[in-house]
Amino acid sequence: MPDPIVSADAGILPPGERPPFTVRQAAVGDAPVLAALRSALFLELGQGPPPEGPATFEGLAAEAFATGLQRAHCHAWLAEPELGPSIGSAALLIFPRLPTPEVPGQTEGYLVSVYTVPAWRHRGVASTLVAAAVTKARELGLARIRLHATPEGRRVYAAMGFGLRDNAMELRL
């Protein structure tokens, strides 16, 4: 298991002081935990459970996490207190992209499933998870990271240098 990643970021803790949690890179065996935290995120956003029930969604999500982690097109992290279950998660999906004059890189990341359980919010959990993802993106030489932010999450992302875009559209099939 790799060494935990910890950060006293966003001015939450004095420099040199360790936060009361660690962040570690997730392994394939963590897929059910990642899926449960993703399910909690969507429930909190008012998007669930689906008609088939939360177990079906979590099963699909766990399968997707496991496959992505195995194939290395998904990197994920879990935040864990000294004792108890995971308190947060983040995942970085890796995609090929065509170069543009402004962004010549041919690989980008999509940051998803950034979630902190309510009791642990405003303690640097999300910031530390996002910092781990940004570090990985830089190690991989990604051209950029994209994400969709909740209103509550925008502060975390803006503090790390993410900017708003207004040209996104989608077509659901």
ZIZIBEL-V988556 format. One record per residue. N is the residue number from 0. RES is the residue in one small letter. PSI is psi as a letter, one per 40 degrees, with the letter a starting at -180 (NA if undefined). Layout:
N,RES,PSI + N,RES,PSI
This chain:
0,m,h + 1,p,i + 2,d,i + 3,p,i + 4,i,h + 5,v,i + 6,s,h + 7,a,g + 8,d,i + 9,a,f + 10,g,e + 11,i,d + 12,l,i + 13,p,i + 14,p,h + 15,g,e + 16,e,h + 17,r,h + 18,p,i + 19,p,f + 20,f,i + 21,t,i + 22,v,h + 23,r,i + 24,q,h + 25,a,i + 26,a,i + 27,v,d + 28,g,e + 29,d,e + 30,a,d + 31,p,d + 32,v,d + 33,l,d + 34,a,d + 35,a,d + 36,l,d + 37,r,d + 38,s,d + 39,a,d + 40,l,d + 41,f,d + 42,l,d + 43,e,d + 44,l,e + 45,g,f + 46,q,f + 47,g,i + 48,p,i + 49,p,i + 50,p,d + 51,e,e + 52,g,i + 53,p,d + 54,a,d + 55,t,d + 56,f,d + 57,e,d + 58,g,d + 59,l,d + 60,a,d + 61,a,d + 62,e,d + 63,a,d + 64,f,d + 65,a,d + 66,t,d + 67,g,d + 68,l,d + 69,q,d + 70,r,e + 71,a,f + 72,h,e + 73,c,h + 74,h,h + 75,a,i + 76,w,i + 77,l,h + 78,a,h + 79,e,h + 80,p,i + 81,e,d + 82,l,i + 83,g,a + 84,p,i + 85,s,i + 86,i,e + 87,g,i + 88,s,i + 89,a,i + 90,a,i + 91,l,h + 92,l,i + 93,i,h + 94,f,i + 95,p,i + 96,r,i + 97,l,i + 98,p,i + 99,t,i + 100,p,d + 101,e,d + 102,v,g + 103,p,e + 104,g,i + 105,q,e + 106,t,h + 107,e,i + 108,g,i + 109,y,h + 110,l,h + 111,v,i + 112,s,f + 113,v,h + 114,y,h + 115,t,h + 116,v,i + 117,p,d + 118,a,e + 119,w,e + 120,r,i + 121,h,f + 122,r,e + 123,g,e + 124,v,d + 125,a,d + 126,s,d + 127,t,d + 128,l,d + 129,v,d + 130,a,d + 131,a,d + 132,a,d + 133,v,d + 134,t,d + 135,k,d + 136,a,d + 137,r,d + 138,e,d + 139,l,e + 140,g,f + 141,l,i + 142,a,d + 143,r,i + 144,i,h + 145,r,i + 146,l,i + 147,h,h + 148,a,i + 149,t,i + 150,p,d + 151,e,d + 152,g,e + 153,r,d + 154,r,d + 155,v,d + 156,y,d + 157,a,d + 158,a,d + 159,m,e + 160,g,e + 161,f,i + 162,g,i + 163,l,i + 164,r,i + 165,d,e + 166,n,e + 167,a,i + 168,m,i + 169,e,i + 170,l,h + 171,r,h + 172,l,NA
